[in-house]
Amino acid sequence: MEITSNHWAIIINPKSGKKQFRQQRKYLFLTLKHAGIRFDYKITKFAGHAIKIAKHFAQLNYRNFLVVGGDGTISELINGIFSANIADTSTIKIALIPRGTGNDWGRFWGLTNDYKHSIDIFLKNKTQSIDIGKINYELEGEQSTHYFINSVGFGLDAAVARNTNRMKRYVGSHSFLYTIALLGAVFTYRTHKAIIKSKEKIIEGAMFTMNVANGCYSGGGMKQNPNALPYDGLLDVMLAKKPTFKDILFALTLLFNGKLLQHPVIESFQTSKLTLQCEHNGIFEADGIVVNCSSPIAVEIIPKGILMIVP
């Protein structure tokens, strides 16, 4: 089958916001057919499935990808595309119809769970070049690579994502889960020794949490890096070294209003690449996906790595 420039690969995660799933899918397919848009689709069945689906579609020469799902699904899409060894990804086009609970990536672009509105934006086909994050790390002595579209977190940030994912197994996906996991971990998590290096600075000492961002939202609307822009060719870094109990309480009041960087215990900077050597990291979270790892870890930006349909 010939894949044309107007041919779309659609990846659907039915577990992201199950309510009215069939109705939404039917509306999407009818709208696309009415608009004369050719498409093929696959439904994810397990964690990581979207990576395999996207890689397979990319290797079949699909260059347009639509995700119906949440932050994790679009992150898996990116990992599938970039693991397909395509010579130039900058002209590949992606689009999102949010169905997740956190929806941090869609939130930046004004894409909500109003699926009809998101489909209207998709049909207008306005594109923006966006940056993609890349993480190189070791696992069991072997070098591995993971990509992210929104942000990557270490320390407390990763521990909260891990706890959130564990709770989802028992109570399902709900927007309040991240907040509960945060409150549960923030007063028990301990700092670890770390060395963070970039061309701008070297930071050595205790690390409580660190978020490296391409987009400004995380954790269902929190702004750990409120100035992050996914098209400026830079990563925004937020680091808390060793906060006191009082520092933590104050920081919690600033997470949603975009003023976290004003906290005296927070250090922030921008860079295109950094490396992290951590005493007890063990895991990081990328777009809410928890990845096992060991040091050293390198995080870098791929400027204008892909195209996205935006409002």
N, C-alpha and C positions, 0 to 999 in steps of 0.2 A: 504493500500500500504506500502510495506517495504521500509524504508529509509536506503540506503546503505552509506558507507563511501565516495563514489564517487558521491553522489547525492547533487546537489547544489540548493539552493533557490536564485532566482535572483529578485532583486527589482529595478525597472526602474522608474526614474523620467523624464517624457517627457518634463517637463517645464524647465529643466536645459539644455540650449543650444538646442533649437528646430531644428535648421538647420540640415538637412540630417538625422533626427531621424530614419525614417523608414529604410533607407539604412543601417545605423549602426546596428540597431537591427537585420535586416535580416542577415547581415554578421556575427554577433555574434552567432546567433542561428545555422547557417549552420556550422560554425567553431566548435562549441561545439559538434554538432551531428557527424561531421566527426571525432572528437577526441574520440568519444565514451563516452562523459560525459553526464550523466543523469541530467536533471534539470527541475524545475518548476519555473514559474515566475508570478509576479504580477506587475501591473503598478499603481503608486501612483496617487491619484485623488485630494488630498487636503493636506494642511499643517498638519503635524503630522501623515499622513496615513502610512508612512514607519515604524513608531513605532508599530502600530497595526499589520501591515503585518509581521514584523520581530518577534514580540512576538508570533504570531500565528504559524509561521513556527518553531520557537524554541520549542514551546510546542508540536509540532508534531514530534519532535526529529530530525529536520534538524540541522546539525552541520557545514555546509559550506554555506557561504552567499556572494553573489556577488552584489555589488551596481553599477548601471549605473546611475550616477548623480553627484551632487556636494557635497560640504562640509556639507550642511544641511541634505542631504539625508543619508550620511554615519553616521552623528551624530544621526539621528533618528534611524538608524539601531542599533547602539550601545545601545541606550536607550531601544529599543524593546528587544534585547537579554538579557540585564541585568535586565530588569523588569520581565523576564519569570521565575525567581527563580530557575535557573539552579545551581546545586551544585558546579560544576567546569567549569568555562568558559575558562580556560587557553588553552584548546585543541580545542576550536571552531575556525574555520578558516574564515577570511573575505578577500575580494579582492575588488578592485576599478577600474572601467573604468570611468575616469573623464568626465563629461559633463557640469560641472558648470562654472560659470564666475570667481569666486575668485580662486578656486582650491588650497587653501593653504595647505591642507593635502596632496594632490597628489604632489604638488610642492616639498615638502621635499623629497619625494621618487623618484623624476624625472619622475613622471607619468604626461603626458601632455594630451591635447585634441586629440592627434593622437591616435584614438581608436584602430587601427590595432596594433600599438606598445604596447598598454596596454593589448590587448588580447594576444599577443605573450608572454608577461611577465606572465600573468595569466596561460597560458598553461605550462610554465616551473615549476610552483608550488614550488618555493623557498619561505620558510616561515621565519618569524622573530617574536619572542615574543615581544609584545608592551605593554606599560602601558596605563591605562585608568584613566581619572579623574572622581571624584565623588563629587557632591555638595549636602550637606544637608542644608535645609533652612526652614523657616516658611512661610506659606501662609494662611491668615485668621485664625491664631491660630493653624493650623495643620502642622505637620512635613511632608516635602516632599523631594524627592530625584530626582536629575537630573544628567546624566552622560555626559561627553564630551570626545572627542578623540584628539582635537587639542589645544583649549585654552578657557578660560573663562575671561570675562572682566567686570569691574565695573566702575562706574563714567562716564567719557567722553566716554570710550570704549563702554559701553552699550548704551549710548545716540546716538552715531554714528550708531551703528547697527540698532537701532530702526528707525532712520531717513532713513537709506538705505532701509530697508524693506518697509517703507511707500512709497518711491519714486518708488520702483519696481512695485507697483500697477498701476502706471500711465505711466511709460516709459519702463517697462519690465526689464529684467536682463541684465546689462551691466557692464563691468569691471571697468568703470570709476565712477560708482555710489558711491562706498565707499569713494573715494577721494573727490567727491563733498560734500557728507554728512559730512566728516571730516572737510573740510574747512568751511562748514556752521555752525558747532557746536563748533569748537575749540575756537572761539573768543567770544562766548556767554555763554558757560557752566561755572557754578560757582562751586567752591570747597565746600565740606561738611566735617563736623567733622567725624572722624573715628578712631577706635581702631583696629589694626591688630596684632594678636598674633600668634606666632609659637614657637617651642622649641628653635629656634635660636635667636629670638629677639621679642621685643614688640615695635610697632610704634604707636604713638598716636598724633593726630593733624589733620590738613587739608589733604584731599585726593582729588586730581583733577582727576586722572585716575589710574587704576591698571589693569594689564594684568597678569594672571597666566597661564603659558604655559606648554604644553606637547610637542608641535611642535613649530618650530621657526618662522613660517610665519603666518600672519593674515592680514585681510583687502586687499586681492588681491596682496600679495607679500611684504607687510611691515614686518620689522623685529623688533618687540617690545622686543622680548626675543631671540636674535640671537644665543645664546648658548644652547637653549633648545634641548634636545634629547628625543625622545619618547620611550626609552628603558633603561634609566639609573636609574629608580625608584625614580626620583625626579621631583618636579615642579619648574620651573623657574619663579620668581616673578619680575615684573617691576612696580615701583611705582613713580608717580610724585605727590608731595604734593601741592605746591602752586606756580606754575610758573608765571613769569611775561610775559607781551606781547612779550618782546624780547626773553625770554626763549622759548616761543612757536614757534616763527619764526625759531629759530635756530634748535629746535627739529624736525621740519618738514623737514629740509634738511638732517637729519640723519636717517629717518625712513626706507629708502630703501637700504641703504648701509651697514647695520649691525653695525653702530657705535653709536646707540642711547644711549647705556649704558655709553658712555663716557661723556654725557651731565652732567654738575655739579648738575642739579636739579633732576636728576634721581637716585633713590635708587633701588638696585637689590640684590637679594639673592636667595638661593635654599632651599627648604624644602620638607618634605613629607606630611605636613599637616599645615593648618593655619585656623584661625577663623577671621571673619570680623564683627564688630559691627559698623554700619554706620547710621548717623543721618537721611539722606534722600536718601537711596539707591533706593528702589522701584522696580528696575529691575536689572538683569544682562544679559549678552549675553554669550551663550555657543555655539561655532562654528557658530556664526552668528545668532543663534536662540535666540530671546528675551524672557526671562522668568520673570514673575512678582513674587516678593518675599518681605519678610521683614526680618530684622535682628533677631537673629544672623545667620550668614552663615558660614558653615564649608566646606573647600575645601581640598580634600586629593587625593593621588595617589593610584591606585591599580596596584602594580608591576606585570608585565607579565600577564596582565589581559586577553589577547586574542592573537591569532596568526593572522598575516597578510601576504598575498603574496606580496613579494617585488622584485625589480629587482636584 
